[in-house]
Amino acid sequence: MDLFGNTLIQQGGYTLYPLFVLSLIALLIFIERALFLHKGQIHSIDFLAGIKNLIKKKRLVEALTLCEETPGPLARVVKSALLQYGASDSRIRSAIESAALVEVPILQRRIASLAAIARIAPLIGFIGTLIAAFQALVSLEVANADSGYFVEALAQAIISSAVGLGIAALAALGYHFLYGRVRALVYEIERVGHAIHEFLTSTEPVLEPKEEPSS
């Protein structure tokens, strides 16, 4: 830690502190979102086939239980459709759309923060460069144009900008990676929602057994 403080911070300037904080925040967001999106991924074809098989066998309760036990947004969208099984076409479609509107913002949560960090990090690095440039001018005047002070300030300016740009590049890569995963999940939600809607509207509803009249 002393080596870190006595070398990189002194050479890059104190603007490296907020840059390192931003890099830590970006890393935590990326790890949390990547794990969350990975957990929400299921084999949609097999899952949907299992749901359809249960519905064909008139086992609606088991289909709902399967949805509850399956993690991810796809299962929750399918469950919302199953709860409207036997209703009109418009009610089933509305239930699917409403569930999707709830799930998509959850998938996108905090991802935009990575894009914000990618925009802010270079600005902080540039501020460090401006500070270093000002210090270079002051040092040259005080030291009567001693080049050693100028070289030190120039190194500080370069390190500050380089660290800011590096953090911005990594944050941007993380953002686009997660955004691509979200887009894939949204596409799966749309596909599964359409498939379950077509299936439910073309399948005879499950009828509850009627009680025998008491004599």
Secondary structure by P-SEA (a helix, b strand, c coil): ccccccccccccccaaaaaaaaaaaaaaaaaaaaaaaaaaccaaaaaaaaaaaaaaacaaaaaaaaaaacccaaaaaaaaaaaaccccaaaaaaaaaaaaaaaaaaaacaaaaaaaaaaaaaaaaaaaaaaaaaaaaaaaaaacccaaaaaaaaaaaaaaaaaaaaaaaaaaaaaaaaaaaaaaaaaaaaaaaaaaaaaaaaccccccccccccc
